[in-house]
Amino acid sequence: MDIQENIVNKVAQSGLITVDLANYAPKEPIVIYDIKDNLFHGLILKEKDFREFIKEHDWSQYAGKHIGIICSTDAIVPTWAYMLLSTKLVDHALSIHFGDEDAVRNFLFEKALSNIDYEQYQDQRVVVKGCGDIAIPESAFVSFTTALSSRVKSIMYGEPCSTVPVFKRKA
């Protein structure tokens, strides 16, 4: 007797749409410029020395990168110093932000997610992929879920074979 079983992929037949937020991660490097390296004794920004540095520094090394500007010490840095840095970076960097790497990554995710046409998910059942090789900030999950919840039938988190229900539209 020949028994042939058909393996049925129930996940494929479920009509679920899986979205991997890693697809919206910045592809280019994020570099942090720490102004602490320009401080005299790690405490004071001397305008004359700083302006000389600004004039002499090779800003081309920031080409094609997203830049975050910070001061990691407890020094008081005048606002004009950050502004001056940005005027030199603007001709080279892809984007310039005030904040550490996490802040820059969050901003870039928010920008990418704001460009999604969420109408494509109208009345769909969506699984937001939970695990991957790229760290996704929680803020990205919150923004994406907020944008989806007014459109979709349901939102789940995880993998299609093992999900956690997050949202289900009331009938």
N, C-alpha and C positions, 0 to 999 in steps of 0.2 A: 504494500500500500504506500503510495507516494503522497506525502503530506507537504503541501507547499503553503508557507505562511507569508502573507503580505505584511511587511513592516510599514506601519502607518506613522508618519511624522505629524503628530497632533499639534506640535508647536507651529509648524509651517501652515497648517490648516486653520489655525486659530484666528487669523486676521490681525494678530498683534503687530504693531510697528515698534521696532527696537531703535532707540536713539542712544548713541554713544557720545556723550558730551566731550570726550577727548578729541573728537573731530573739530571742535571749536577752540582747542588750545592753541596758543601762539606757537608758530613754527620757528620763529626767529629767536635768537638768544636774548635773554634779559640780563642786563649788566647794571650793577649798582655803582654809582659814583658817590663815594663817601667824602664829604667836604672836610672831614676831620684831618685828612692828610695835608690840608692847606692851612691848618691852624698853627700859630706860633705857640710852642710849648703845650700843644693840645688844648689851648684855652681861648686864644684870641685870634681873630682874623685881622691881619694887617692889610689895609686896603691897597697900599702901594705894592706890597709883595704879591698879593692876590691878583691884582691887575697885570703884573709882570708875568705871572704864571699863566693867566688866561691868554695872554698874547703869544707866549712861547710854546704852549702845550700842543701836542699833535692830536687834534680832535678827530682826524680821519679814522682813528682806531675804533670809533663808535659807529661807523657806517653799517647800516643794515641791522642795527640792534635796537631793542627797546631799552630805554635808560630810566632808571629810578635814581633820584637824587635824595640823599639823606645826610644827616650828621649823627653819627653813632655815639658821640660823646655828649656830655652835659653842657657843652659850650653854648653861649648865646651867639647865634649867627644872624647877621642882619639880612633882612629879606632881599635886599638888592643883590646880595652875593648869589643866591639861588637864581635870581632873574638873570644875572650876568652869565652864569653857567649855561642856562637854557638858550641864551642868544648864540653861544658858540656851538652848542650841540645840535641846534635846529637844522643846520645845513647838512648834517651827517646822519643823525639817528632817525629810525623809523617813527619813534614816538618818545616823548619825554614826560616824566611824571615825578611828582614829589611823593616819595614813599619807598619802602623796602620791596624786595622781590615779590613777597606775597601780595602787597598792595598793587603792584604793577600787574601781576598775573590776574588778580581779581578784576581790575579795570579792563584788561584786554578780553577776558571772558565775557564781561558784561557787554562790551562793545560788539563782540561777535554774536552773542545771543540776541542783541537788539536788532540785528540784521536778518534774523530768521523770519520767513513767511509762515507764521503760525497757522494760517488758514489751511495749510496742507494737512493739518491734524484734526480738522473739524470732524466731530462725531467718530473719532477713531479710538482704539484701545492702545495706549502707549506704554511701553516698558522703557524706563530710563535705566540704561546699563549702569551697574554699580561698581564693578571691579575692572581694573585695567592697569596698564603699565604707566599711565600718566596720572599724576595726582590732580584731581579736580577739586577746586575750592567749593566748600559748602554753599557759598553765595551763588555759584553757578546753578547748583541744583535748586536752590530756592527761587531764583529768577526764572528758570525754565519752567518749573512747576507752576509758579504764579501765572505765567503767560499761557500755559496749557489749560489750566483748570476751568477757564470760561469756555473752552471749545470742545474738549474731548469727552468721550463717554467714561473713560477711566484712565488712571495713571497708576502704574506699578513700578517698583524699584527692584533691581536685581538682574537676573537672567530669565529669559522666557520659560525655562524649565523649572525655575524656583524664584518666585517673586513675592514681594511684600506689597499688599495693597496700600495705596497712598490716598487715592481719591476715586470716588464713583459718583457720577451725576445721578441725582434723584430723578426718578421717572416722571 
